[in-house]
Amino acid sequence: VLVMSFGINRLSATAAQALFWAFAAAMGLSLSYIFVVYTGASIARTFFITAATFGALSLYGYTTKRDLSGFGTFLFMGLIGLIIASLVNIFLQSTQLEWIVSIVGVGIFAGLTAYDTQRIREMYFAGEGQESRSKKIVLAALSLYLDFINMFLFLLRFLGSRE
């Protein structure tokens, strides 16, 4: 993810796409553990809830006239706080903190979904060269992919039924 985000200008569009697909495949393999931890029905239910929520938030981000760019910094700082709280909870093992992190995580990634969709729409209408646009499309896909996966995982923490 960091290679793609910070090194996108040094990569060709084809290399960026290949890295994205490799990342998606690795993420798919690493997420396979959820089938051991959670029931299939709860995974399916959470997936459909996430998909509906993601779709609604993307639609909102795409169609709203409200400028969401001001939320970007707020959401990013919330994400940093979420990471810190998650790291602290590794040592504390607090179920209350885990619930708080999960709920806040859903909120942050819900906001990021709308924010990223609006940012992508604005990028599309900016009109740049084909190579630059192709690279930005890969980064846009990565952003939305990560928003969806993280929202799904945070929802699964408190909606999923364990095996």
C-alpha positions, 0 to 999 in steps of 0.5 A: 500500500505504501509503495503504491501510495508514495511511489505511484509517480515512479511506477507505470500504470501497468505496474500500479495495476499489477501491484493492486491486484497482488495486494488484493489477492494477498488481502483475500488470502489473509482474510480467509481466517474469518471463516474459521472464527465466524459463522458463514451466515454472520459473514454473509449478513455482515457482507451484505450490510457492508455492501448496502452501507458502502453503496449508499455512502458512495452514492451520497459522496457522489451526488452531494453538493456539500464539500466533504474535503474538510472532513478529510483531515478530521477522518485521517486524525480519527484513523490515527487515533483508532490505530493507537487505541487498537495497539493499546488494546492489544495489551489491555485486552478490554472488551469495552475498548474493542467495542468502542474501536469497532463502532468508531472504526465503522464511523470513520470508514463510513465517512472515508467512503463518502469523502473518497468517492467525492474526491474521485469524482472531482479527480475524474472531472479534472481532466489530466493525461491518460497515464496520470489518470490511469495511475490515479484510478488505481489509487482510487480503487485502492482507497475504496477497496480499503474503505470497504474491507475495513468497514466490513471487518469492524462491522464483523467484530460486533455483528459476527457470530463466532464459531 
